[in-house]
Amino acid sequence: MRKFLQNIYRKPKEVRDNYALVTAGVFTMVVCVFWVTARLQAPINGDLIVSDSISPFATLIKKSKEQLAALKAASTEEPIVDQGAPTPAATTTAANLILTEEDKATASAKASSTATSSQEVQYKEVLIGTTTATTTEQ
C-alpha cells in the first residue's frame, strides 16, 4: 500500500486529481447503495416502507384548526350550575355591590395596615477592589 501511494505521489498533479475524483466517486456510490437498500428493505410484517408525504405546514395548519375548533366548542358550552346552591337573581358586579359599614371598615383597615407595614430597604456597603494586570513577554 505504501509503495502504491508513493507511486501516486510521483505522478503529475492532473493524474493525482483523477485518482482523487475516482476515489471520492466510488466512496459516494458505496454510501448511496447502502442508503437505497436500507430504505427499500421490507419490515418484518412484509409491508414496504412508505414515506411520509405530509408536509410540516399541512400538519401545523391541521393542528391549529383542531385547537381552534376545540376552543370554540369549549366557549359555547353552558356553564355547569350547582343545583344545591341558590342562584342569585342578578349578576353581582363592582357597580352594584353594596357593602355594609363593617365591611368598609375592615377593607380600609387592611389597606392602611398594608401601606404602613412596608419594609424599609436596608442598603449594604460593598467595597470593590481593583488591580492592575501586568504581563511579561518572554
Disulfide bonds with the S-S distance in Angstrom:
none
